[in-house]
Amino acid sequence: MAKNKGARITITLECTCRNSVNTTKRSAGIFRYTSTKNRRNTPNRIELRKFCPKCNCHQMFKEIK
């Protein structure tokens, strides 16, 4: 029998630089990461600093729906 996955869900993190015009060495577009979180421990949306290859630097990534 298969078990229920529980409170763990898959989320998508999107870069906050998506509205900026700064396209130096990289191509234009929106960059996204996927991750998982525990819905019971973190009910709010997550914000993490991760590397954005579009900006070629670390930026804030926010959870999207």
Jmol script that loads the backbone (N, CA, C; Angstrom):
load data "model"
ATOM      1  N   MET A   1       0.828  -1.181   0.000  1.00  0.00           N
ATOM      2  CA  MET A   1       0.000   0.000   0.000  1.00  0.00           C
ATOM      3  C   MET A   1       0.878   1.252   0.000  1.00  0.00           C
ATOM      4  N   ALA A   2       0.455   2.237  -0.740  1.00  0.00           N
ATOM      5  CA  ALA A   2       1.182   3.502  -0.800  1.00  0.00           C
ATOM      6  C   ALA A   2       0.802   4.376   0.388  1.00  0.00           C
ATOM      7  N   LYS A   3       1.792   5.106   0.896  1.00  0.00           N
ATOM      8  CA  LYS A   3       1.551   6.000   2.019  1.00  0.00           C
ATOM      9  C   LYS A   3       1.212   7.398   1.514  1.00  0.00           C
ATOM     10  N   ASN A   4       0.508   8.145   2.337  1.00  0.00           N
ATOM     11  CA  ASN A   4       0.189   9.529   2.024  1.00  0.00           C
ATOM     12  C   ASN A   4       1.455  10.379   2.150  1.00  0.00           C
ATOM     13  N   LYS A   5       1.642  11.341   1.275  1.00  0.00           N
ATOM     14  CA  LYS A   5       2.845  12.174   1.326  1.00  0.00           C
ATOM     15  C   LYS A   5       2.869  13.082   2.539  1.00  0.00           C
ATOM     16  N   GLY A   6       1.727  13.366   3.127  1.00  0.00           N
ATOM     17  CA  GLY A   6       1.705  14.174   4.339  1.00  0.00           C
ATOM     18  C   GLY A   6       1.718  15.652   4.050  1.00  0.00           C
ATOM     19  N   ALA A   7       2.451  16.396   4.877  1.00  0.00           N
ATOM     20  CA  ALA A   7       2.435  17.856   4.812  1.00  0.00           C
ATOM     21  C   ALA A   7       3.499  18.420   3.872  1.00  0.00           C
ATOM     22  N   ARG A   8       4.308  17.551   3.250  1.00  0.00           N
ATOM     23  CA  ARG A   8       5.389  18.025   2.388  1.00  0.00           C
ATOM     24  C   ARG A   8       4.832  18.328   0.997  1.00  0.00           C
ATOM     25  N   ILE A   9       5.062  19.565   0.494  1.00  0.00           N
ATOM     26  CA  ILE A   9       4.569  19.966  -0.820  1.00  0.00           C
ATOM     27  C   ILE A   9       5.709  20.545  -1.649  1.00  0.00           C
ATOM     28  N   THR A  10       5.540  20.519  -2.969  1.00  0.00           N
ATOM     29  CA  THR A  10       6.517  21.097  -3.890  1.00  0.00           C
ATOM     30  C   THR A  10       6.143  22.550  -4.151  1.00  0.00           C
ATOM     31  N   ILE A  11       7.151  23.423  -4.079  1.00  0.00           N
ATOM     32  CA  ILE A  11       6.923  24.851  -4.305  1.00  0.00           C
ATOM     33  C   ILE A  11       7.832  25.337  -5.434  1.00  0.00           C
ATOM     34  N   THR A  12       7.495  26.484  -6.000  1.00  0.00           N
ATOM     35  CA  THR A  12       8.299  27.124  -7.040  1.00  0.00           C
ATOM     36  C   THR A  12       8.792  28.460  -6.525  1.00  0.00           C
ATOM     37  N   LEU A  13      10.095  28.704  -6.655  1.00  0.00           N
ATOM     38  CA  LEU A  13      10.703  29.968  -6.242  1.00  0.00           C
ATOM     39  C   LEU A  13      11.067  30.759  -7.494  1.00  0.00           C
ATOM     40  N   GLU A  14      10.628  32.014  -7.545  1.00  0.00           N
ATOM     41  CA  GLU A  14      10.880  32.865  -8.705  1.00  0.00           C
ATOM     42  C   GLU A  14      11.728  34.064  -8.302  1.00  0.00           C
ATOM     43  N   CYS A  15      12.651  34.450  -9.169  1.00  0.00           N
ATOM     44  CA  CYS A  15      13.550  35.567  -8.895  1.00  0.00           C
ATOM     45  C   CYS A  15      12.788  36.881  -8.851  1.00  0.00           C
ATOM     46  N   THR A  16      13.196  37.778  -7.957  1.00  0.00           N
ATOM     47  CA  THR A  16      12.548  39.082  -7.844  1.00  0.00           C
ATOM     48  C   THR A  16      13.099  40.070  -8.854  1.00  0.00           C
ATOM     49  N   CYS A  17      14.120  39.712  -9.598  1.00  0.00           N
ATOM     50  CA  CYS A  17      14.717  40.616 -10.581  1.00  0.00           C
ATOM     51  C   CYS A  17      14.004  40.539 -11.925  1.00  0.00           C
ATOM     52  N   ARG A  18      12.887  39.861 -12.002  1.00  0.00           N
ATOM     53  CA  ARG A  18      12.208  39.635 -13.277  1.00  0.00           C
ATOM     54  C   ARG A  18      11.752  40.921 -13.957  1.00  0.00           C
ATOM     55  N   ASN A  19      11.554  42.001 -13.178  1.00  0.00           N
ATOM     56  CA  ASN A  19      11.118  43.269 -13.758  1.00  0.00           C
ATOM     57  C   ASN A  19      12.273  44.200 -14.105  1.00  0.00           C
ATOM     58  N   SER A  20      13.478  43.837 -13.715  1.00  0.00           N
ATOM     59  CA  SER A  20      14.615  44.725 -13.979  1.00  0.00           C
ATOM     60  C   SER A  20      15.038  44.649 -15.443  1.00  0.00           C
ATOM     61  N   VAL A  21      15.652  45.707 -15.932  1.00  0.00           N
ATOM     62  CA  VAL A  21      16.051  45.799 -17.327  1.00  0.00           C
ATOM     63  C   VAL A  21      17.507  45.381 -17.508  1.00  0.00           C
ATOM     64  N   ASN A  22      18.222  45.149 -16.406  1.00  0.00           N
ATOM     65  CA  ASN A  22      19.648  44.852 -16.446  1.00  0.00           C
ATOM     66  C   ASN A  22      19.897  43.468 -17.035  1.00  0.00           C
ATOM     67  N   THR A  23      20.255  43.399 -18.315  1.00  0.00           N
ATOM     68  CA  THR A  23      20.605  42.143 -18.972  1.00  0.00           C
ATOM     69  C   THR A  23      22.033  42.270 -19.469  1.00  0.00           C
ATOM     70  N   THR A  24      22.987  41.994 -18.609  1.00  0.00           N
ATOM     71  CA  THR A  24      24.389  42.181 -18.955  1.00  0.00           C
ATOM     72  C   THR A  24      24.882  41.053 -19.856  1.00  0.00           C
ATOM     73  N   LYS A  25      25.312  39.951 -19.299  1.00  0.00           N
ATOM     74  CA  LYS A  25      25.892  38.867 -20.079  1.00  0.00           C
ATOM     75  C   LYS A  25      24.895  37.749 -20.346  1.00  0.00           C
ATOM     76  N   ARG A  26      23.759  37.788 -19.683  1.00  0.00           N
ATOM     77  CA  ARG A  26      22.817  36.673 -19.762  1.00  0.00           C
ATOM     78  C   ARG A  26      21.611  37.024 -20.620  1.00  0.00           C
ATOM     79  N   SER A  27      20.904  35.998 -21.055  1.00  0.00           N
ATOM     80  CA  SER A  27      19.714  36.215 -21.873  1.00  0.00           C
ATOM     81  C   SER A  27      18.526  36.607 -21.001  1.00  0.00           C
ATOM     82  N   ALA A  28      17.554  37.261 -21.590  1.00  0.00           N
ATOM     83  CA  ALA A  28      16.377  37.707 -20.855  1.00  0.00           C
ATOM     84  C   ALA A  28      15.468  36.514 -20.566  1.00  0.00           C
ATOM     85  N   GLY A  29      14.673  36.637 -19.511  1.00  0.00           N
ATOM     86  CA  GLY A  29      13.740  35.588 -19.135  1.00  0.00           C
ATOM     87  C   GLY A  29      13.599  35.507 -17.634  1.00  0.00           C
ATOM     88  N   ILE A  30      12.680  34.683 -17.190  1.00  0.00           N
ATOM     89  CA  ILE A  30      12.432  34.497 -15.761  1.00  0.00           C
ATOM     90  C   ILE A  30      13.093  33.203 -15.332  1.00  0.00           C
ATOM     91  N   PHE A  31      13.814  33.248 -14.224  1.00  0.00           N
ATOM     92  CA  PHE A  31      14.479  32.056 -13.720  1.00  0.00           C
ATOM     93  C   PHE A  31      13.752  31.555 -12.484  1.00  0.00           C
ATOM     94  N   ARG A  32      13.536  30.244 -12.407  1.00  0.00           N
ATOM     95  CA  ARG A  32      12.808  29.644 -11.291  1.00  0.00           C
ATOM     96  C   ARG A  32      13.530  28.414 -10.766  1.00  0.00           C
ATOM     97  N   TYR A  33      13.426  28.213  -9.442  1.00  0.00           N
ATOM     98  CA  TYR A  33      13.887  27.005  -8.779  1.00  0.00           C
ATOM     99  C   TYR A  33      12.667  26.268  -8.259  1.00  0.00           C
ATOM    100  N   THR A  34      12.781  24.951  -8.079  1.00  0.00           N
ATOM    101  CA  THR A  34      11.744  24.195  -7.395  1.00  0.00           C
ATOM    102  C   THR A  34      12.339  23.611  -6.128  1.00  0.00           C
ATOM    103  N   SER A  35      11.525  23.510  -5.098  1.00  0.00           N
ATOM    104  CA  SER A  35      11.961  22.998  -3.814  1.00  0.00           C
ATOM    105  C   SER A  35      10.754  22.393  -3.107  1.00  0.00           C
ATOM    106  N   THR A  36      10.972  21.886  -1.914  1.00  0.00           N
ATOM    107  CA  THR A  36       9.871  21.361  -1.109  1.00  0.00           C
ATOM    108  C   THR A  36       9.876  22.042   0.236  1.00  0.00           C
ATOM    109  N   LYS A  37       8.699  22.077   0.858  1.00  0.00           N
ATOM    110  CA  LYS A  37       8.600  22.630   2.203  1.00  0.00           C
ATOM    111  C   LYS A  37       7.538  21.856   2.967  1.00  0.00           C
ATOM    112  N   ASN A  38       7.625  21.940   4.285  1.00  0.00           N
ATOM    113  CA  ASN A  38       6.633  21.327   5.151  1.00  0.00           C
ATOM    114  C   ASN A  38       5.550  22.362   5.426  1.00  0.00           C
ATOM    115  N   ARG A  39       4.343  22.045   5.009  1.00  0.00           N
ATOM    116  CA  ARG A  39       3.226  22.985   5.138  1.00  0.00           C
ATOM    117  C   ARG A  39       2.890  23.288   6.598  1.00  0.00           C
ATOM    118  N   ARG A  40       3.094  22.336   7.490  1.00  0.00           N
ATOM    119  CA  ARG A  40       2.784  22.541   8.911  1.00  0.00           C
ATOM    120  C   ARG A  40       3.801  23.450   9.601  1.00  0.00           C
ATOM    121  N   ASN A  41       5.087  23.292   9.272  1.00  0.00           N
ATOM    122  CA  ASN A  41       6.136  24.083   9.929  1.00  0.00           C
ATOM    123  C   ASN A  41       6.249  25.489   9.357  1.00  0.00           C
ATOM    124  N   THR A  42       6.039  25.651   8.054  1.00  0.00           N
ATOM    125  CA  THR A  42       6.163  26.963   7.405  1.00  0.00           C
ATOM    126  C   THR A  42       4.914  27.239   6.579  1.00  0.00           C
ATOM    127  N   PRO A  43       3.846  27.722   7.199  1.00  0.00           N
ATOM    128  CA  PRO A  43       2.610  27.989   6.456  1.00  0.00           C
ATOM    129  C   PRO A  43       2.708  29.236   5.561  1.00  0.00           C
ATOM    130  N   ASN A  44       3.608  30.154   5.876  1.00  0.00           N
ATOM    131  CA  ASN A  44       3.768  31.377   5.090  1.00  0.00           C
ATOM    132  C   ASN A  44       4.634  31.116   3.868  1.00  0.00           C
ATOM    133  N   ARG A  45       4.653  32.077   2.959  1.00  0.00           N
ATOM    134  CA  ARG A  45       5.477  31.946   1.759  1.00  0.00           C
ATOM    135  C   ARG A  45       6.952  32.137   2.096  1.00  0.00           C
ATOM    136  N   ILE A  46       7.809  31.392   1.420  1.00  0.00           N
ATOM    137  CA  ILE A  46       9.248  31.391   1.699  1.00  0.00           C
ATOM    138  C   ILE A  46       9.961  32.406   0.811  1.00  0.00           C
ATOM    139  N   GLU A  47      10.990  33.042   1.363  1.00  0.00           N
ATOM    140  CA  GLU A  47      11.896  33.898   0.606  1.00  0.00           C
ATOM    141  C   GLU A  47      13.320  33.434   0.895  1.00  0.00           C
ATOM    142  N   LEU A  48      14.068  33.105  -0.149  1.00  0.00           N
ATOM    143  CA  LEU A  48      15.441  32.633  -0.006  1.00  0.00           C
ATOM    144  C   LEU A  48      16.358  33.403  -0.939  1.00  0.00           C
ATOM    145  N   ARG A  49      17.621  33.558  -0.522  1.00  0.00           N
ATOM    146  CA  ARG A  49      18.633  34.148  -1.398  1.00  0.00           C
ATOM    147  C   ARG A  49      19.310  33.016  -2.159  1.00  0.00           C
ATOM    148  N   LYS A  50      19.169  33.041  -3.491  1.00  0.00           N
ATOM    149  CA  LYS A  50      19.771  32.027  -4.335  1.00  0.00           C
ATOM    150  C   LYS A  50      20.440  32.709  -5.526  1.00  0.00           C
ATOM    151  N   PHE A  51      21.239  31.955  -6.267  1.00  0.00           N
ATOM    152  CA  PHE A  51      21.951  32.505  -7.417  1.00  0.00           C
ATOM    153  C   PHE A  51      21.017  32.588  -8.616  1.00  0.00           C
ATOM    154  N   CYS A  52      20.979  33.741  -9.252  1.00  0.00           N
ATOM    155  CA  CYS A  52      20.183  33.960 -10.464  1.00  0.00           C
ATOM    156  C   CYS A  52      21.133  34.053 -11.652  1.00  0.00           C
ATOM    157  N   PRO A  53      21.106  33.096 -12.558  1.00  0.00           N
ATOM    158  CA  PRO A  53      22.004  33.169 -13.704  1.00  0.00           C
ATOM    159  C   PRO A  53      21.664  34.298 -14.672  1.00  0.00           C
ATOM    160  N   LYS A  54      20.437  34.806 -14.616  1.00  0.00           N
ATOM    161  CA  LYS A  54      20.061  35.937 -15.463  1.00  0.00           C
ATOM    162  C   LYS A  54      20.815  37.191 -15.036  1.00  0.00           C
ATOM    163  N   CYS A  55      20.874  37.436 -13.712  1.00  0.00           N
ATOM    164  CA  CYS A  55      21.558  38.619 -13.172  1.00  0.00           C
ATOM    165  C   CYS A  55      23.033  38.364 -12.911  1.00  0.00           C
ATOM    166  N   ASN A  56      23.404  37.105 -12.861  1.00  0.00           N
ATOM    167  CA  ASN A  56      24.771  36.687 -12.546  1.00  0.00           C
ATOM    168  C   ASN A  56      25.166  37.101 -11.130  1.00  0.00           C
ATOM    169  N   CYS A  57      24.218  37.064 -10.204  1.00  0.00           N
ATOM    170  CA  CYS A  57      24.488  37.371  -8.803  1.00  0.00           C
ATOM    171  C   CYS A  57      23.392  36.741  -7.934  1.00  0.00           C
ATOM    172  N   HIS A  58      23.556  36.829  -6.634  1.00  0.00           N
ATOM    173  CA  HIS A  58      22.561  36.296  -5.713  1.00  0.00           C
ATOM    174  C   HIS A  58      21.422  37.297  -5.534  1.00  0.00           C
ATOM    175  N   GLN A  59      20.194  36.801  -5.623  1.00  0.00           N
ATOM    176  CA  GLN A  59      18.994  37.630  -5.496  1.00  0.00           C
ATOM    177  C   GLN A  59      18.007  36.921  -4.571  1.00  0.00           C
ATOM    178  N   MET A  60      16.971  37.677  -4.153  1.00  0.00           N
ATOM    179  CA  MET A  60      15.898  37.096  -3.361  1.00  0.00           C
ATOM    180  C   MET A  60      14.941  36.342  -4.301  1.00  0.00           C
ATOM    181  N   PHE A  61      14.623  35.119  -3.922  1.00  0.00           N
ATOM    182  CA  PHE A  61      13.648  34.315  -4.656  1.00  0.00           C
ATOM    183  C   PHE A  61      12.438  34.140  -3.763  1.00  0.00           C
ATOM    184  N   LYS A  62      11.236  34.447  -4.286  1.00  0.00           N
ATOM    185  CA  LYS A  62      10.005  34.341  -3.521  1.00  0.00           C
ATOM    186  C   LYS A  62       9.171  33.189  -4.043  1.00  0.00           C
ATOM    187  N   GLU A  63       8.445  32.579  -3.124  1.00  0.00           N
ATOM    188  CA  GLU A  63       7.554  31.476  -3.474  1.00  0.00           C
ATOM    189  C   GLU A  63       6.359  32.012  -4.263  1.00  0.00           C
ATOM    190  N   ILE A  64       6.053  31.346  -5.370  1.00  0.00           N
ATOM    191  CA  ILE A  64       4.882  31.715  -6.160  1.00  0.00           C
ATOM    192  C   ILE A  64       3.877  30.578  -6.105  1.00  0.00           C
ATOM    193  N   LYS A  65       2.674  30.843  -6.521  1.00  0.00           N
ATOM    194  CA  LYS A  65       1.620  29.838  -6.456  1.00  0.00           C
ATOM    195  C   LYS A  65       1.724  28.811  -7.549  1.00  0.00           C
TER     196      LYS A  65
END
end "model"
wireframe off; spacefill off
backbone 0.3
color backbone group
